Amino acid sequence: MLLTVLVLVPLITACLCLFLNRRAWLELLTVTAAAATLALAMRAAARVMAVGRLSGLGSGLYADALSALSLLIIAFVGTTAALYSVGYMRENMKELGGEYGAGLREVRRYYLLFNLFLFVMLVVPLSNNLGVLWIAIEGTTLASLFLVSFYRTPEALEAAWKYVIVGSVGIALALFGTILAYYSAVQVLGSPYDLSWSALVPVAARLDPHVMRLAFIFIVVGFGTKAGLAPMHTWLPDAHSEAPSPISALLSGVLLNTAMYGILRYYALVTPSLGRSYPNALLLGFGLLSLLVAALFILRQYDIKRLLAYSSVEHMGIVAVGIAFGGALGLSGALLQMVGHALAKSLMFFASGLVGLRYGTKEIDRVAGVLRTMPATGSLLILGALALTGSPPFGIFISEFSILTAGFRAGQTLAAVVVLILIAIIFIRLLDPINRMVFGMAAAEIPCGEISRTALVAMVATFILIIGLGLVIPAPLGELLRQGAAVLGGVS
């Protein structure tokens, strides 16, 4: 019952948005529903840690530690994005259509799509059936497509078309992987079979290794397209750049993680029959390539949101490398990296969104002196950048240190050194433009003052969690990471 209610809350909220004709009601309903979703996700995570797994709708919904961790990421970033949207969209819509008329229609459309997006993302980690998992990940494309093109500018429409075309090609490849997994399962369990995860896990070691090897290639390339792994990442900079800032935060902090979740599910399924050498080598190759591509493209970015988008390519690469290095340390480090990236990247998109509203541009060279014009936002922008680049004492430093340590322990010294060098390059090249934006000399015509208190509340709440996870990992989260790593085959 708990999982059923959890997944239905944003869907019902989206339906109710159709009937509300006041901005304040749309905002209040969305924020309240997102907060309720977060409370339910926390309750589900606590239950999972206590009993091991949960189910709902018969066997249709399923949650273990890996699912619970993903639920918490989706629910928290969804809640802060909903709260941030209140102030951001009010200011943004003043420029696009006023307080009434067309402005109200656009606001209703935004909150309707926002809640649908949350709904389909919640379905991903709760799907017991791998076919439904594929459908849900495809559903995230359809739900977010109209949010990417929300402003309907030529650039936004081009980004949306690129997003749907590249994403659909990737998801089609993932479908082949799903079909191959079904074929292998039928040989063991008989026909008909519905690809339920809970039934597959006990017989995973008996699945045909030759079929599962091919299936995993399709899954990594297919879901890796949605996760932003290079070279399938090409949609990501355009979509992140053109979407409204709270949606950019969801795309980067949550959507990429849901696609990576799909890869992790199959990783746990194929390793009993294939062993770890082949899946680890495949993930290591894509992870290192993603880091290299991110390092090269970050060097030449002039748009703050595109800069952050390439940073997402980097972090998904680090997650893939952590899984490839393996062991309890590498796997738990990769999961912590997913958490840290979701928090830090959402904070960065929140802060850069307010800066864009104040300065009227996303171009890095046209923004300076944010710390003077917007002291709170400027402070959070530079602190978020330090957290995102893995500076101590933030959580990403801990996760990256764990991943690199796992690499050295696993004998992957060369790969670990390459990762360290690429992370250092990105650290320098990402902090440099942020430093110029925050500490430069602001133009005299730029007004001073913060844009939205509600947006600041969302940003401060995110930062408190970021710094908290850097100073000490709470025991419940540590246990959830340990159990999540165990689901992936990590030794406790």
C-alpha positions as CSV (number, residue, x, y, z in Angstrom):
1,M,0.0,0.0,0.0
2,L,2.8,2.4,0.8
3,L,4.5,2.1,-2.6
4,T,1.1,2.4,-4.3
5,V,0.3,5.7,-2.6
6,L,3.9,6.9,-3.1
7,V,3.7,6.5,-6.9
8,L,0.1,7.8,-7.2
9,V,0.6,11.1,-5.3
10,P,2.3,13.0,-8.2
11,L,-0.1,11.4,-10.8
12,I,-3.2,12.6,-8.9
13,T,-1.6,16.0,-8.4
14,A,-1.0,16.3,-12.1
15,C,-4.7,15.5,-12.8
16,L,-5.8,18.1,-10.2
17,C,-3.7,20.7,-11.9
18,L,-6.1,20.6,-14.8
19,F,-8.9,22.0,-12.7
20,L,-7.1,24.8,-10.8
21,N,-7.3,28.3,-12.2
22,R,-5.1,30.2,-9.7
23,R,-1.4,30.3,-9.6
24,A,-1.2,30.1,-5.8
25,W,-3.3,26.9,-5.7
26,L,-1.1,25.3,-8.4
27,E,2.0,26.2,-6.4
28,L,0.6,25.1,-3.1
29,L,-0.7,21.8,-4.4
30,T,2.6,20.9,-6.2
31,V,4.8,21.8,-3.2
32,T,2.5,19.9,-0.8
33,A,2.4,16.9,-3.0
34,A,6.2,16.8,-3.4
35,A,6.7,17.1,0.3
36,A,4.3,14.3,0.9
37,T,6.1,12.2,-1.7
38,L,9.4,12.9,0.2
39,A,7.8,11.8,3.5
40,L,6.5,8.6,1.9
41,A,9.9,7.9,0.3
42,M,11.6,8.3,3.7
43,R,9.1,5.9,5.2
44,A,9.6,3.4,2.4
45,A,13.4,3.6,2.8
46,A,13.1,3.0,6.6
47,R,10.8,0.0,5.9
48,V,13.2,-1.4,3.3
49,M,16.2,-1.2,5.7
50,A,14.1,-3.0,8.4
51,V,12.6,-5.8,6.3
52,G,14.9,-6.0,3.2
53,R,12.3,-5.3,0.5
54,L,8.7,-4.1,-0.1
55,S,6.1,-4.8,-2.7
56,G,2.8,-3.3,-3.9
57,L,0.1,-3.8,-6.4
58,G,0.5,-7.5,-6.0
59,S,4.0,-8.0,-7.4
60,G,3.9,-5.0,-9.8
61,L,5.8,-2.7,-7.5
62,Y,9.1,-3.7,-5.8
63,A,11.6,-1.8,-3.7
64,D,14.9,-2.9,-2.2
65,A,17.8,-0.7,-0.9
66,L,18.8,0.3,-4.5
67,S,15.2,1.4,-5.2
68,A,14.9,3.2,-1.9
69,L,18.1,5.2,-2.5
70,S,16.8,6.3,-5.9
71,L,13.4,7.1,-4.5
72,L,15.0,9.4,-1.9
73,I,17.0,11.2,-4.6
74,I,13.9,11.7,-6.8
75,A,11.7,12.9,-3.9
76,F,14.2,15.3,-2.3
77,V,15.2,17.0,-5.6
78,G,11.6,17.0,-6.7
79,T,10.6,18.8,-3.5
80,T,13.3,21.4,-3.6
81,A,12.6,21.9,-7.4
82,A,8.9,22.4,-6.6
83,L,9.6,25.0,-3.9
84,Y,12.2,26.7,-6.1
85,S,9.7,26.8,-9.0
86,V,7.4,29.0,-7.0
87,G,9.7,32.0,-7.0
88,Y,11.6,31.2,-10.2
89,M,8.5,30.8,-12.4
90,R,6.7,33.8,-10.9
91,E,9.6,36.0,-11.9
92,N,10.1,34.2,-15.2
93,M,6.4,34.3,-16.3
94,K,6.3,38.1,-15.7
95,E,8.7,38.4,-18.6
96,L,6.8,35.8,-20.7
97,G,3.2,36.7,-20.3
98,G,2.2,38.6,-17.2
99,E,0.2,37.4,-14.2
100,Y,-3.0,36.5,-16.0
101,G,-4.4,35.2,-19.3
102,A,-1.6,33.4,-21.3
103,G,0.6,33.5,-18.2
104,L,-1.8,31.4,-16.1
105,R,-2.2,28.8,-18.9
106,E,1.5,28.5,-19.1
107,V,1.8,28.1,-15.3
108,R,-0.8,25.4,-15.3
109,R,0.9,23.6,-18.2
110,Y,4.2,23.8,-16.3
111,Y,3.0,22.3,-13.0
112,L,1.0,19.6,-14.8
113,L,4.1,18.5,-16.7
114,F,6.2,18.9,-13.6
115,N,4.1,16.4,-11.7
116,L,3.8,14.0,-14.6
117,F,7.6,14.0,-14.8
118,L,8.0,13.2,-11.1
119,F,5.4,10.4,-11.5
120,V,7.2,8.6,-14.3
121,M,10.6,9.0,-12.6
122,L,9.2,7.4,-9.5
123,V,7.8,4.5,-11.5
124,V,11.4,3.6,-12.7
125,P,12.9,2.4,-9.3
126,L,9.6,0.9,-8.2
127,S,9.1,-1.3,-11.3
128,N,9.4,-5.0,-10.5
129,N,9.1,-5.9,-14.2
130,L,12.0,-5.1,-16.4
131,G,9.7,-4.4,-19.3
132,V,7.8,-1.9,-17.3
133,L,11.2,-0.4,-16.3
134,W,11.9,0.1,-20.0
135,I,8.5,1.7,-20.5
136,A,9.0,4.0,-17.5
137,I,12.4,5.2,-18.7
138,E,10.9,5.9,-22.2
139,G,8.0,7.7,-20.4
140,T,10.5,10.1,-18.8
141,T,11.4,11.3,-22.3
142,L,7.8,11.9,-23.2
143,A,7.0,13.6,-19.9
144,S,10.0,15.9,-20.0
145,L,10.0,16.7,-23.7
146,F,7.5,19.5,-23.4
147,L,9.3,20.9,-20.4
148,V,12.5,21.1,-22.4
149,S,10.6,23.0,-25.1
150,F,8.6,25.0,-22.6
151,Y,9.8,28.4,-23.8
152,R,9.0,27.5,-27.5
153,T,12.0,29.4,-28.8
154,P,13.7,28.1,-31.9
155,E,16.6,26.9,-29.7
156,A,14.3,25.2,-27.2
157,L,12.4,23.4,-30.0
158,E,15.6,22.3,-31.6
159,A,16.9,21.0,-28.3
160,A,13.6,19.1,-27.7
161,W,13.7,17.5,-31.1
162,K,17.3,16.5,-30.6
163,Y,16.4,15.1,-27.1
164,V,13.5,13.0,-28.3
165,I,15.3,11.7,-31.4
166,V,18.6,10.7,-29.7
167,G,16.8,9.5,-26.6
168,S,14.4,7.4,-28.7
169,V,17.2,5.8,-30.6
170,G,18.9,4.9,-27.3
171,I,15.8,3.6,-25.7
172,A,15.1,1.4,-28.8
173,L,18.5,-0.2,-28.3
174,A,17.6,-0.8,-24.7
175,L,14.5,-2.5,-25.9
176,F,16.7,-5.0,-27.8
177,G,18.6,-5.7,-24.5
178,T,15.3,-6.2,-22.7
179,I,14.1,-8.7,-25.3
180,L,17.3,-10.6,-25.1
181,A,17.0,-10.7,-21.3
182,Y,13.5,-12.1,-21.8
183,Y,14.7,-14.7,-24.2
184,S,17.3,-15.9,-21.8
185,A,14.9,-15.9,-18.9
186,V,12.4,-18.0,-20.9
187,Q,15.0,-20.7,-21.3
188,V,15.3,-21.0,-17.6
189,L,11.8,-20.2,-16.3
190,G,9.6,-21.3,-19.2
191,S,7.1,-19.4,-21.2
192,P,5.2,-17.2,-20.7
193,Y,7.3,-15.1,-18.3
194,D,6.8,-11.5,-17.4
195,L,10.5,-10.5,-16.6
196,S,9.9,-9.7,-13.0
197,W,13.0,-8.8,-11.1
198,S,12.1,-10.7,-8.0
199,A,11.8,-14.0,-10.0
200,L,14.9,-13.4,-12.1
201,V,17.4,-12.8,-9.3
202,P,17.3,-16.3,-7.8
203,V,18.0,-17.8,-11.2
204,A,20.4,-15.2,-12.5
205,A,23.4,-17.5,-12.5
206,R,21.6,-19.9,-14.8
207,L,20.9,-17.3,-17.5
208,D,22.7,-17.9,-20.9
209,P,26.0,-15.9,-20.6
210,H,26.3,-15.4,-24.3
211,V,22.8,-13.9,-24.6
212,M,23.2,-11.8,-21.5
213,R,26.6,-10.5,-22.7
214,L,24.9,-9.1,-25.8
215,A,21.9,-7.9,-23.8
216,F,24.2,-5.9,-21.5
217,I,25.8,-4.1,-24.4
218,F,22.4,-2.9,-25.7
219,I,21.4,-1.9,-22.2
220,V,24.5,0.1,-21.5
221,V,24.4,1.9,-24.8
222,G,20.6,2.3,-24.7
223,F,20.1,3.5,-21.1
224,G,23.5,5.1,-21.2
225,T,22.1,7.5,-23.8
226,K,19.6,8.7,-21.3
227,A,22.2,8.6,-18.5
228,G,24.5,11.0,-20.5
229,L,27.4,8.6,-21.0
230,A,29.7,9.6,-23.9
231,P,29.5,9.3,-26.8
232,M,25.7,9.1,-26.5
233,H,25.5,12.3,-24.5
234,T,24.9,14.8,-27.4
235,W,21.3,15.6,-26.4
236,L,22.2,16.6,-22.9
237,P,23.9,20.0,-23.3
238,D,21.1,21.4,-25.5
239,A,18.3,20.1,-23.3
240,H,19.8,21.2,-20.0
241,S,20.6,24.7,-21.5
242,E,17.1,25.4,-22.9
243,A,14.8,24.0,-20.2
244,P,13.6,26.1,-17.3
245,S,16.2,26.0,-14.5
246,P,14.2,23.8,-12.1
247,I,13.7,21.3,-14.9
248,S,17.4,21.4,-15.7
249,A,17.9,20.4,-12.1
250,L,15.6,17.5,-12.4
251,L,17.1,16.4,-15.7
252,S,20.6,16.5,-14.4
253,G,20.1,15.5,-10.8
254,V,17.3,12.9,-11.2
255,L,16.7,11.8,-14.8
256,L,20.3,10.8,-15.4
257,N,20.2,8.8,-12.2
258,T,17.0,6.9,-13.2
259,A,18.7,5.9,-16.4
260,M,21.8,4.8,-14.5
261,Y,19.5,2.9,-12.2
262,G,18.4,0.8,-15.2
263,I,22.0,0.0,-16.0
264,L,22.7,-1.0,-12.4
265,R,19.7,-3.3,-12.3
266,Y,21.0,-5.2,-15.3
267,Y,24.5,-5.1,-14.0
268,A,23.3,-7.0,-10.9
269,L,21.5,-9.5,-13.2
270,V,24.3,-10.3,-15.6
271,T,27.3,-10.6,-13.2
272,P,26.1,-14.0,-11.7
273,S,26.2,-15.6,-15.2
274,L,29.0,-13.6,-16.8
275,G,31.3,-12.8,-14.0
276,R,32.5,-9.2,-13.4
277,S,35.3,-8.9,-15.9
278,Y,33.3,-8.2,-19.0
279,P,30.6,-5.9,-17.4
280,N,33.3,-4.0,-15.5
281,A,35.5,-3.5,-18.6
282,L,32.5,-2.2,-20.6
283,L,31.5,0.3,-17.9
284,L,35.1,1.3,-17.3
285,G,35.5,2.1,-21.0
286,F,32.3,4.2,-21.1
287,G,33.2,5.9,-17.8
288,L,36.7,6.9,-18.9
289,L,35.4,8.2,-22.3
290,S,32.7,10.3,-20.5
291,L,35.3,11.8,-18.3
292,L,37.6,12.6,-21.2
293,V,34.8,14.1,-23.3
294,A,33.6,16.2,-20.3
295,A,37.2,17.5,-19.7
296,L,37.6,18.5,-23.3
297,F,34.3,20.2,-23.8
298,I,34.3,22.0,-20.4
299,L,37.4,23.8,-21.7
300,R,35.3,25.7,-24.3
301,Q,32.0,26.5,-22.7
302,Y,30.6,30.0,-22.6
303,D,27.0,29.2,-21.4
304,I,26.7,28.4,-17.7
305,K,24.0,25.8,-18.2
306,R,26.0,24.0,-20.9
307,L,29.0,24.0,-18.6
308,L,27.0,22.3,-15.9
309,A,25.6,19.9,-18.5
310,Y,29.1,18.7,-19.4
311,S,29.8,18.4,-15.7
312,S,26.9,15.9,-15.6
313,V,28.6,13.8,-18.2
314,E,31.7,13.8,-16.0
315,H,29.8,12.6,-12.9
316,M,27.9,9.8,-14.7
317,G,31.3,8.7,-16.0
318,I,32.6,8.6,-12.4
319,V,29.6,6.5,-11.3
320,A,30.3,4.0,-14.1
321,V,34.0,3.9,-13.2
322,G,33.0,3.3,-9.5
323,I,30.8,0.4,-10.5
324,A,33.6,-1.0,-12.7
325,F,36.2,-0.8,-9.9
326,G,33.8,-2.8,-7.8
327,G,33.9,-4.1,-4.3
328,A,31.9,-2.7,-1.4
329,L,34.0,0.5,-1.5
330,G,33.6,1.1,-5.2
331,L,29.9,0.3,-5.4
332,S,28.9,2.2,-2.3
333,G,31.1,5.1,-3.5
334,A,29.3,5.1,-6.9
335,L,25.9,5.2,-5.1
336,L,27.1,8.0,-2.9
337,Q,28.4,9.8,-6.0
338,M,24.8,9.6,-7.4
339,V,23.5,11.2,-4.3
340,G,26.1,13.9,-4.1
341,H,25.8,14.8,-7.8
342,A,22.0,15.1,-7.5
343,L,22.3,17.5,-4.6
344,A,25.2,19.6,-5.9
345,K,24.0,19.8,-9.5
346,S,20.4,20.8,-8.5
347,L,21.9,23.6,-6.3
348,M,24.0,24.8,-9.2
349,F,21.1,24.9,-11.6
350,F,19.0,26.7,-9.0
351,A,21.7,29.3,-8.3
352,S,22.5,29.8,-12.0
353,G,18.8,30.2,-12.8
354,L,18.4,33.1,-10.5
355,V,21.6,34.7,-11.8
356,G,20.2,34.3,-15.3
357,L,17.0,36.1,-14.3
358,R,18.9,39.0,-12.7
359,Y,21.5,39.4,-15.5
360,G,19.2,38.5,-18.4
361,T,21.8,36.1,-19.9
362,K,23.3,32.6,-19.5
363,E,26.6,33.7,-21.1
364,I,29.4,33.4,-18.5
365,D,31.4,36.4,-19.9
366,R,28.4,38.7,-19.4
367,V,28.0,37.9,-15.7
368,A,30.2,39.3,-13.0
369,G,30.0,40.4,-9.4
370,V,27.2,38.1,-8.3
371,L,28.4,38.1,-4.8
372,R,27.8,41.9,-4.6
373,T,24.5,42.0,-6.5
374,M,23.0,38.8,-5.0
375,P,25.1,37.9,-1.9
376,A,23.2,34.8,-0.8
377,T,22.9,33.4,-4.3
378,G,26.5,34.2,-5.1
379,S,27.7,32.5,-1.9
380,L,25.6,29.4,-2.7
381,L,26.8,29.4,-6.3
382,I,30.5,29.3,-5.4
383,L,29.9,26.8,-2.5
384,G,27.9,24.6,-4.9
385,A,30.7,24.7,-7.4
386,L,33.2,23.6,-4.7
387,A,30.9,20.8,-3.7
388,L,30.4,19.7,-7.4
389,T,34.1,19.6,-8.1
390,G,34.8,17.3,-5.1
391,S,36.4,19.7,-2.7
392,P,36.5,18.7,0.9
393,P,34.5,18.7,3.2
394,F,31.7,18.0,0.7
395,G,30.1,14.6,0.1
396,I,31.4,14.2,-3.5
397,F,35.0,14.3,-2.1
398,I,34.2,11.3,0.0
399,S,32.6,9.4,-2.9
400,E,35.4,10.1,-5.3
401,F,38.0,9.2,-2.7
402,S,36.2,5.9,-2.1
403,I,36.0,5.2,-5.9
404,L,39.7,6.0,-6.4
405,T,40.7,3.9,-3.4
406,A,38.6,1.0,-4.8
407,G,40.4,1.4,-8.1
408,F,43.9,1.1,-6.5
409,R,42.8,-1.8,-4.4
410,A,41.4,-3.6,-7.4
411,G,44.8,-3.2,-9.2
412,Q,43.3,-0.7,-11.7
413,T,46.2,1.8,-11.0
414,L,46.4,3.3,-14.5
415,A,42.7,3.8,-14.8
416,A,42.5,5.4,-11.3
417,V,45.4,7.7,-12.2
418,V,43.7,8.7,-15.4
419,V,40.4,9.4,-13.5
420,L,42.3,11.5,-11.0
421,I,44.0,13.6,-13.7
422,L,40.7,14.2,-15.6
423,I,38.9,15.2,-12.4
424,A,41.7,17.6,-11.6
425,I,41.4,19.2,-15.0
426,I,37.6,19.6,-14.7
427,F,38.1,21.0,-11.2
428,I,40.2,23.8,-12.5
429,R,38.2,24.5,-15.6
430,L,34.8,24.5,-13.9
431,L,35.8,26.7,-11.0
432,D,37.5,29.3,-13.1
433,P,34.4,30.7,-14.9
434,I,32.3,30.4,-11.7
435,N,35.0,32.4,-9.8
436,R,34.8,35.1,-12.5
437,M,31.0,35.2,-12.3
438,V,31.0,35.5,-8.5
439,F,33.9,37.7,-7.7
440,G,34.2,39.9,-10.8
441,M,33.1,43.6,-11.1
442,A,29.4,43.9,-11.7
443,A,28.1,46.5,-14.2
444,A,26.5,49.6,-12.7
445,E,23.2,48.9,-14.3
446,I,22.7,45.5,-12.6
447,P,20.2,45.9,-9.7
448,C,21.1,44.5,-6.3
449,G,19.0,42.2,-4.2
450,E,17.8,38.6,-4.1
451,I,15.0,37.5,-6.5
452,S,13.0,35.0,-4.5
453,R,12.9,34.0,-0.8
454,T,11.2,30.7,-1.6
455,A,13.9,29.8,-4.1
456,L,16.5,30.7,-1.5
457,V,14.8,28.3,1.0
458,A,15.1,25.5,-1.5
459,M,18.7,26.3,-2.2
460,V,19.7,26.6,1.5
461,A,17.9,23.3,2.3
462,T,19.9,21.6,-0.5
463,F,23.2,23.1,0.7
464,I,22.6,22.1,4.3
465,L,22.2,18.5,3.2
466,I,25.3,18.7,1.0
467,I,27.5,20.0,3.8
468,G,25.9,17.6,6.2
469,L,26.7,14.6,4.1
470,G,30.3,15.8,3.7
471,L,30.8,16.1,7.5
472,V,29.2,12.9,8.5
473,I,27.2,10.3,6.7
474,P,24.1,9.5,8.8
475,A,23.9,5.9,10.0
476,P,20.6,5.2,8.1
477,L,22.1,6.5,4.8
478,G,25.3,4.5,5.4
479,E,23.2,1.4,5.9
480,L,21.2,2.1,2.8
481,L,24.4,2.5,0.8
482,R,25.8,-0.7,2.2
483,Q,22.6,-2.6,1.4
484,G,22.5,-1.0,-2.1
485,A,26.0,-2.1,-2.8
486,A,25.1,-5.6,-1.6
487,V,22.2,-5.7,-4.2
488,L,24.9,-5.0,-6.9
489,G,27.1,-7.8,-5.5
490,G,29.3,-5.8,-3.2
491,V,30.7,-7.7,-0.2
492,S,29.6,-6.1,3.1
